[in-house]
């Protein structure tokens, strides 16, 4: 048997937590009853600076259920940092940890399969969607496009995998050695190495609450993923620049020839269009380079990725922690 932790980052999840906790506690009880995990296994809810009653609900569940614990972060640090905080908290306490979002759109029924694969020697088991039927057309197209772009850019990623995965304590220890502040875990984890496998499932509808990833956050997250794992955009921009310089040289030769032969068209349309195009390309290129410089700026400051305020284990006193 293994000691397992299920890590659930939560941000304003008061509407969905009752259903989530019911399903996860029943799952954990079943796993313990069948001898798949030890009775010391637990569920860890990570409160990511929620503004609603999420933390008070987590505290109550921690006192009502032996298998429930809570981790309260001092402020909102974002989904990826909150997830990392939970994983780093349990990495020395368990044999393996499973991360899953609080909405439970990812099928918890495959957790048993994840444990089976772990027991056969896999350090990382990815939960992969076999379809995107519950997504809107726009989200499905953009999400699939993102994974394809990541592949073109040379970044390691698992197609149709988000942050639903099992990681062994050894893999978690490897993850702890990654010090970057621009976190994109679904890109980082595949670079750790170790034996890995996948389990497949069909994603469900969200039961309550609203998605924490509106369009603007999805775009920012995707852009963060690409720029955090690949410098190919800068190479592509350089290639475009060289191509345009060659085009400019050809056009200059053509213009000089036209001038000598007297075949000159007096007009400004082409000039203005060219200036707008080149100006836009320059601004885009400078902006792209600026994104990388901005990431360097964030990294060199080495600010903490998260600060833990306290940990609720169901005992009379919460455990104070510093990170």
C-alpha angles and dihedrals in degrees: 000000000000132000106239135191123196108206116204120182111209131195117171092336101145092123097053101034098084092058093039094051092047092053096043096046090049089049092049092048089051093049091050092046092052092047095245094124135017122261088247090067115114150182116243117201112198113206107212099200094292117191095208131059095290095117096046089052091050091050090052093049090049090057094042098047128046091209096055127088133168135214118198119202119208092237145350109295101163134262098284095049092044090052091048090050090056094046094048090048093057101033095099095039104056143041092231140359131209120205120206136161119255095242090067092218084141110082111254088194091083093058089093089055090050091053091048091053090047090054090053090058107276114140094189126034117185123209106221127188113233091200142008099218094135094054124092117252091254094050093045093051095044094045094050089045090053093056090048092050090049089054092049090049090055097245118143112242139147112242112246092001121129122171100308105116147124119237127186121227087255091055091046089053088052090050090053089064092065105094103180119127094208095078123197103161098182086061097040099049096061089056093058093078125206124123114310140177140175138239120201130219143158115255116236133217118271108261099209143347125034135287115272090212111071119176096275092052092045091054093046091047092050092047090048090053094051097045093043094057108029140045091190093105088065090048091050091050090051089050092051090049092053090047092051092048089054090048090050091052091050091047091049091053090048092048092049090049091049090050093052093048093045093241096131123149113208109218144111104213096092092044094051093046091049092050092050092048095047092043091051092048091050092050091047091049093048089048092051092050088046090057091058092045089050091054090050088051091053093046097049092054089063094203116174113272091217141354120217114220098186145328122232114209099166094261123121093265130044117234112245115219138180126208 
